Each structure stands twice: as C-alpha cells, then as structure tokens.
Amino acid sequence: MSKISVLLIDDSAYMRGVLRSIINAQPDLVVCGSCSTAVEAGQSLQQNRPDVILVSLDVAGMTDLGLLEYLIKIQDSPVIIMSDQAVHAHHITTKALDMGVIGFVGKPRVEGALAEYGSALCDIIRTASGSRKDKSASRDSVVPENETSAVLPMLKRPLISSEKLLVFGASTGGTEAIKDILTRLPADSPGIVITQHMPEGFTGSFALRLDHLCRISVKEAKHGDAILPGNAFIAPGHSHLSIKRQNHQFVCELSQAPPVNRHRPSVDVLFHSAAVHAKGNAIGIILTGMGRDGAEGMRAMHDAGAHTFAQNEASCVVFGMPKEAIARGGVDEVVALPQIADQIMAYLRSL
C-alpha cells in the first residue's frame, strides 16, 4: 500500500522535527519534504507532488498569502493550515477560507498531550488526502451585494424558548458548507447556534467573515449571550458551546470541560443540550466532517422531538459525521448542500 505523502512548511526547525516524527511514525504516512520558507516550498513542489500540504501561517511571506494561493490554485494537493493558536489577522484567515483550505489545526503546545495531538493530526491528514475538491461547497454561493444591501434591521428581541432554534454541527469542509447555508437564509430566520471544529484564533475571524456575507448577523458566541432571531452564534475554538433556558429564553453557555470525541468544541455537547432544553423546538443540521462527533447528540435531538437534517454524501467533503448520524437513526431528511437552506425554510413554513 502506498503511503500518503505530506509536505511540511514551518519556520521552526524544532516544530518541523516534532511534526516529522509524528507523521513518519504512522505506517500509512510519510513526510516527503520539509521546508522553512516559501522559496524552499516552491522548489520542493517542483520535485514532488505531495498528497497533502501542511503549512504554518508563521512562515515568512505568508502574510500576503501569495504562497497559499500558489499551493491551492496551482497544485491540486489539499492544504491544511497550522496555527500556534494565536489570533491571526482577520484578512489572512478569511482569505484562506475563501481560497478553499481543507482544514485548520493547532500546533502541539504540551508535551504530555503529544500522543493525543498526533492522533488527531494524522486523522486530519488522512481525511484531507481522501477529500475531493469537486465535492466541496461552491465558493460562488455568496449572497449578491445588491441583496445584502437590503438587509432587514437586526432583530433584537431574545428568542423565546417556545420558538424554533437552528442547531448546526460540522467539521472538515464545514466552513464552506456553513457559508453556503447561512448566506441563503433570510434576515428574520430563527436563532442559530453552530459548532464547527476549528482551532482557537480562527473562529472569531470565521464569524466576522460570515457576518459580512450574510443577511443574518453572525458572531463568535460568548457566555450568557441571548440567542436572537436573525442571529447566529459560533462556538469559539477554545470552548464547548451549549444552549440553556434562562427566564424562558435561550442563551449560550460556554465550557472548557474536557474534549468530547477528541473535540472542544464538540458537536455532541451542543446537540445534547438542544435535546434537553429545546426538544421539539430545535432543528438539527449535521454537515460534512470526519468521525462521529454529533451522531449521538443528533439521535438524542431526534428522540426529543426535533426535526433533523443531514448533508448527503455527494455534496460532503467528508461523509463521516452525517453517515454516523444516519446510521444511528437520528436523521429525518438527507439533503444535498445547495438545497438545505430551502428545505429548512420549507419545513418552517409547514408548521
């Protein structure tokens, strides 16, 4: 069996050594090149065509994203961005998302957690190597500028717990899938909560990007935020996001409890909270992503009376999470990505 080849691009010799050791220890993975600069990366790509490119935003010359643009548009290898989990400039993160980066990972920070980090990193590399670019969400689905200019006033009233609530979970490929759906929703849509697997430092920029593109208002969730109609709240990369009822209203609750299914934020944590506090007033949507995070939570939502959707295989970058949710009997409708927003609104109109 041929191994999955990985090109490392990081300005730290120590970090390249750590990552090389993690990757080469796997029987199905191998580092085919290790670079510290954009120039070295360009030379390496002339000699090798790696299956996956793992690149750090800390590499000199990355601030204008010229190298990243080359990697994605000229090469056909999937690209994963690494971050030291410091907050990066908003334009860097948003432009990387627009270019079609497959995934984001943090860098190892604690020696004691290296084994767990390595396992998660290698899973992401395997998933990226099997992803197909033609299955990722369309990057041309942004609401036209003349439509966004006619946005309705932001709805300030809190969402009463007897009203509908949209609850999303996603992982690999989810940034584009979420954008596709949210840009299609009207400004007066029900309140929305989202868990997208993403490292700390990226979720805030992701929310700002969506806020600019959507008719609804989008922000990174804070503890105690009242969930409002026409507003979406994205789990920060450092915390689980849950919902709870407070004075007959829905509010966001953040927690730094241990990871669930190796993730914090975890989709299961959000979905289970929706099953308990929103019950039949929740609408669950599970999107592209590897693994099984969210599958048990979606079944709990379904059993509590929520209506649930899963993205279909053909439109997923990775069909893992929706497939697991379907297998557990927690999904009412399986829908292609371009139709999910319409199906949500059709369901709401039918009530």
C-alpha positions as CSV (number, residue, x, y, z in Angstrom):
1,M,0.0,0.0,0.0
2,S,1.4,3.4,-1.0
3,K,1.9,5.9,1.8
4,I,0.2,9.3,2.0
5,S,2.9,11.9,1.4
6,V,3.0,15.1,3.3
7,L,4.9,18.3,2.6
8,L,5.7,20.3,5.8
9,I,6.1,24.1,5.7
10,D,7.0,25.7,9.0
11,D,9.7,28.2,10.0
12,S,10.7,26.4,13.2
13,A,13.2,23.5,12.9
14,Y,12.0,22.2,16.2
15,M,8.4,22.1,15.1
16,R,9.3,20.5,11.8
17,G,11.1,17.8,13.7
18,V,8.2,17.2,16.0
19,L,5.7,17.0,13.2
20,R,8.0,14.8,11.1
21,S,8.3,12.3,14.0
22,I,4.5,12.2,14.5
23,I,3.8,11.7,10.8
24,N,6.6,9.2,10.0
25,A,5.6,7.1,13.0
26,Q,2.4,6.2,11.1
27,P,2.6,3.1,8.8
28,D,0.5,4.9,6.1
29,L,2.0,8.4,6.2
30,V,5.4,9.8,5.2
31,V,6.9,13.3,5.1
32,C,8.2,13.8,1.6
33,G,9.6,17.3,2.2
34,S,10.3,19.8,5.0
35,C,10.6,23.5,4.3
36,S,11.1,26.6,6.3
37,T,10.4,29.3,3.6
38,A,8.2,30.0,0.7
39,V,11.2,29.7,-1.6
40,E,12.1,26.2,-0.3
41,A,8.4,25.2,-0.6
42,G,8.3,26.3,-4.3
43,Q,11.5,24.3,-5.0
44,S,10.1,21.2,-3.3
45,L,6.9,21.4,-5.2
46,Q,8.8,21.3,-8.4
47,Q,10.3,18.0,-7.4
48,N,7.4,16.4,-5.5
49,R,3.6,16.3,-5.7
50,P,2.6,15.6,-2.1
51,D,-0.8,14.1,-1.3
52,V,-1.3,16.8,1.5
53,I,0.4,20.1,2.3
54,L,0.7,21.1,5.9
55,V,1.6,24.8,6.1
56,S,2.1,27.2,9.0
57,L,0.8,30.8,8.9
58,D,4.0,31.7,10.7
59,V,6.2,31.1,7.7
60,A,7.8,34.3,6.4
61,G,6.0,35.7,3.5
62,M,2.7,34.1,4.4
63,T,1.1,37.4,5.4
64,D,0.2,38.3,1.9
65,L,-0.9,34.7,1.3
66,G,0.9,34.5,-2.0
67,L,2.4,31.1,-1.2
68,L,-1.0,29.8,0.0
69,E,-2.7,31.0,-3.2
70,Y,0.0,29.2,-5.3
71,L,-0.4,26.0,-3.2
72,I,-4.2,25.9,-3.7
73,K,-4.6,27.2,-7.3
74,I,-1.5,25.7,-9.0
75,Q,-1.2,22.5,-7.1
76,D,-4.0,20.0,-6.7
77,S,-2.9,18.9,-3.3
78,P,-5.3,19.6,-0.3
79,V,-3.9,22.2,2.0
80,I,-4.2,22.2,5.8
81,I,-3.2,25.4,7.7
82,M,-1.4,25.2,11.1
83,S,-1.6,27.9,13.7
84,D,0.1,28.3,17.0
85,Q,-3.4,29.3,18.2
86,A,-2.5,33.0,18.5
87,V,-5.1,35.3,16.9
88,H,-4.1,36.0,13.3
89,A,-5.1,38.9,11.2
90,H,-8.7,38.7,10.1
91,H,-7.9,39.2,6.4
92,I,-5.4,36.2,6.5
93,T,-8.0,33.8,7.9
94,T,-10.9,34.9,5.8
95,K,-8.9,34.9,2.6
96,A,-7.5,31.4,3.4
97,L,-11.1,30.2,3.8
98,D,-12.1,31.8,0.5
99,M,-9.2,30.1,-1.2
100,G,-10.6,26.7,-0.2
101,V,-8.3,25.5,2.6
102,I,-9.4,22.0,3.6
103,G,-8.8,22.3,7.3
104,F,-7.2,24.1,10.2
105,V,-5.1,22.5,13.0
106,G,-3.3,23.9,16.1
107,K,0.3,23.2,16.9
108,P,1.3,21.0,19.8
109,R,1.8,23.0,23.0
110,V,2.1,20.5,25.8
111,E,4.5,17.5,25.7
112,G,2.1,15.4,27.7
113,A,-0.7,15.8,25.2
114,L,1.5,15.0,22.2
115,A,0.1,11.5,21.6
116,E,-3.4,12.7,21.5
117,Y,-2.5,15.7,19.3
118,G,-0.6,13.4,16.9
119,S,-3.6,11.0,16.6
120,A,-5.9,13.9,15.7
121,L,-3.4,15.5,13.3
122,C,-2.9,12.2,11.4
123,D,-6.6,11.7,11.1
124,I,-7.0,15.1,9.6
125,I,-4.2,14.4,7.1
126,R,-5.8,11.1,6.1
127,T,-9.1,12.8,5.6
128,A,-7.6,15.6,3.6
129,S,-5.8,13.1,1.3
130,G,-9.2,11.5,0.5
131,S,-11.1,14.6,0.0
132,R,-12.2,15.6,-3.4
133,K,-12.2,19.3,-4.4
134,D,-15.2,18.9,-6.7
135,K,-17.3,17.8,-3.6
136,S,-16.5,20.9,-1.6
137,A,-19.1,23.7,-1.3
138,S,-19.3,26.1,-4.2
139,R,-17.4,29.3,-3.5
140,D,-19.7,31.3,-5.7
141,S,-22.8,31.0,-3.4
142,V,-22.3,34.3,-1.6
143,V,-25.4,36.5,-1.5
144,P,-25.2,39.1,-4.2
145,E,-24.1,42.6,-3.0
146,N,-27.4,44.1,-4.1
147,E,-29.3,41.7,-1.8
148,T,-27.1,42.1,1.2
149,S,-27.5,45.9,1.0
150,A,-31.3,45.4,1.6
151,V,-30.8,43.7,5.0
152,L,-33.7,44.0,7.4
153,P,-33.0,45.6,10.8
154,M,-31.3,43.2,13.2
155,L,-34.0,41.6,15.4
156,K,-33.1,42.5,19.0
157,R,-35.7,40.6,21.0
158,P,-34.5,37.4,22.7
159,L,-35.5,34.1,21.3
160,I,-38.3,32.7,23.4
161,S,-37.8,29.0,24.3
162,S,-41.1,28.1,22.6
163,E,-39.7,29.3,19.3
164,K,-37.7,27.3,16.7
165,L,-33.9,27.2,17.0
166,L,-31.5,26.0,14.3
167,V,-28.6,23.9,15.6
168,F,-25.6,23.2,13.3
169,G,-22.6,20.8,13.6
170,A,-19.8,20.5,11.1
171,S,-16.1,19.6,10.8
172,T,-13.8,19.1,7.7
173,G,-15.3,21.1,4.8
174,G,-17.8,22.7,7.1
175,T,-16.6,26.3,6.8
176,E,-17.8,26.4,3.2
177,A,-20.9,24.4,3.9
178,I,-22.0,26.7,6.7
179,K,-21.3,29.7,4.5
180,D,-23.4,28.2,1.7
181,I,-26.4,27.7,4.0
182,L,-26.2,30.9,6.1
183,T,-25.9,33.2,3.0
184,R,-29.2,31.7,1.8
185,L,-31.2,32.3,5.0
186,P,-33.4,35.4,5.4
187,A,-32.6,38.1,7.9
188,D,-35.6,37.1,10.0
189,S,-34.6,33.4,10.3
190,P,-34.8,31.6,13.7
191,G,-31.8,32.0,16.1
192,I,-28.9,29.8,15.1
193,V,-26.1,28.1,17.1
194,I,-23.1,26.4,15.4
195,T,-20.3,24.2,16.4
196,Q,-17.6,24.0,13.7
197,H,-14.4,22.1,14.6
198,M,-11.8,24.8,14.3
199,P,-8.8,25.9,16.4
200,E,-8.8,28.8,18.7
201,G,-7.9,32.0,16.9
202,F,-9.8,31.2,13.7
203,T,-13.4,31.0,14.9
204,G,-13.7,34.8,15.5
205,S,-12.5,35.6,12.0
206,F,-14.7,32.9,10.6
207,A,-17.7,34.6,12.3
208,L,-16.7,38.0,11.1
209,R,-16.4,36.7,7.5
210,L,-19.9,35.3,7.7
211,D,-21.3,38.4,9.3
212,H,-20.0,40.4,6.2
213,L,-21.6,37.9,3.7
214,C,-24.9,37.1,5.3
215,R,-28.2,38.8,5.8
216,I,-28.3,37.5,9.3
217,S,-25.9,38.7,12.0
218,V,-23.1,36.3,12.9
219,K,-20.7,36.5,15.9
220,E,-18.5,34.3,18.0
221,A,-20.5,33.1,21.0
222,K,-19.8,34.5,24.4
223,H,-21.0,33.0,27.7
224,G,-24.5,34.3,28.5
225,D,-25.3,35.7,25.0
226,A,-29.0,35.8,24.5
227,I,-29.9,33.9,21.3
228,L,-31.8,36.3,19.0
229,P,-33.9,35.7,15.9
230,G,-31.9,36.6,12.8
231,N,-28.6,36.0,14.6
232,A,-26.1,33.1,14.5
233,F,-23.6,32.2,17.3
234,I,-20.4,30.2,16.5
235,A,-18.7,28.2,19.2
236,P,-15.2,29.7,20.0
237,G,-12.3,27.4,19.3
238,H,-11.4,27.1,23.0
239,S,-14.8,26.1,24.5
240,H,-17.8,23.8,24.2
241,L,-21.0,25.7,23.2
242,S,-24.3,24.6,24.8
243,I,-27.7,26.2,25.0
244,K,-29.8,26.6,28.1
245,R,-33.1,28.1,29.1
246,Q,-33.0,31.2,31.2
247,N,-36.2,33.0,32.1
248,H,-38.0,31.3,29.2
249,Q,-35.3,32.4,26.8
250,F,-32.4,30.6,25.0
251,V,-28.9,31.7,25.9
252,C,-25.4,30.5,25.1
253,E,-23.3,28.7,27.6
254,L,-19.6,28.1,27.2
255,S,-17.5,25.5,29.0
256,Q,-13.9,24.4,29.0
257,A,-14.8,20.9,30.1
258,P,-12.6,18.1,28.7
259,P,-12.9,17.3,24.9
260,V,-15.7,15.1,23.8
261,N,-14.9,12.7,20.9
262,R,-11.5,14.4,21.0
263,H,-13.0,17.8,20.2
264,R,-13.6,21.0,22.1
265,P,-15.9,22.5,20.9
266,S,-17.9,19.3,20.4
267,V,-21.0,18.9,18.2
268,D,-22.3,16.3,20.6
269,V,-22.2,18.7,23.5
270,L,-24.2,21.3,21.6
271,F,-26.7,18.7,20.2
272,H,-27.3,17.1,23.6
273,S,-28.0,20.5,25.2
274,A,-30.5,21.2,22.4
275,A,-32.2,17.9,23.1
276,V,-32.6,18.7,26.7
277,H,-33.5,22.4,26.5
278,A,-35.1,22.9,23.1
279,K,-36.6,19.5,22.5
280,G,-39.1,19.7,19.6
281,N,-38.4,23.4,19.0
282,A,-34.9,22.5,17.7
283,I,-34.0,21.9,14.1
284,G,-30.7,19.9,13.9
285,I,-28.4,20.1,10.9
286,I,-25.3,17.9,10.7
287,L,-22.8,18.7,7.9
288,T,-19.6,17.4,6.3
289,G,-16.9,16.2,8.7
290,M,-14.8,13.2,9.7
291,G,-15.5,10.9,12.6
292,R,-18.7,10.5,14.7
293,D,-19.0,13.7,16.7
294,G,-22.6,14.8,16.7
295,A,-24.1,11.4,15.8
296,E,-25.3,10.5,19.3
297,G,-26.4,14.1,20.0
298,M,-28.5,14.2,16.8
299,R,-30.2,10.9,17.8
300,A,-31.0,12.5,21.2
301,M,-32.4,15.6,19.4
302,H,-34.5,13.4,17.1
303,D,-35.8,11.3,20.1
304,A,-36.7,14.6,21.9
305,G,-38.9,15.7,19.0
306,A,-36.5,17.8,16.9
307,H,-36.6,17.7,13.1
308,T,-33.2,16.8,11.8
309,F,-31.3,17.2,8.5
310,A,-28.0,15.6,7.3
311,Q,-25.9,16.7,4.3
312,N,-25.9,14.0,1.6
313,E,-22.7,12.1,0.7
314,A,-22.4,13.5,-2.8
315,S,-22.1,17.1,-1.5
316,C,-19.8,16.4,1.5
317,V,-16.1,16.8,1.6
318,V,-16.1,14.0,4.2
319,F,-19.3,11.9,4.8
320,G,-18.2,10.7,8.2
321,M,-20.4,12.7,10.6
322,P,-23.6,12.7,8.6
323,K,-23.1,9.0,7.8
324,E,-22.8,8.1,11.5
325,A,-25.8,10.2,12.4
326,I,-27.9,8.5,9.7
327,A,-26.7,5.1,10.8
328,R,-27.9,5.8,14.4
329,G,-31.4,6.7,13.2
330,G,-31.2,10.3,14.2
331,V,-31.9,11.9,10.8
332,D,-35.3,12.8,9.2
333,E,-34.0,14.2,5.9
334,V,-30.9,13.7,3.9
335,V,-30.4,16.7,1.6
336,A,-27.8,18.0,-0.9
337,L,-25.9,21.0,0.4
338,P,-27.4,23.6,-2.1
339,Q,-31.0,22.6,-1.0
340,I,-30.5,22.5,2.8
341,A,-31.4,26.2,3.4
342,D,-34.6,25.9,1.2
343,Q,-35.6,22.6,3.0
344,I,-35.1,24.3,6.4
345,M,-37.3,27.2,5.4
346,A,-39.9,24.8,3.7
347,Y,-40.1,22.9,7.0
348,L,-40.6,26.1,9.0
349,R,-43.4,27.3,6.6
350,S,-45.1,23.9,7.0
351,L,-45.6,24.3,10.8
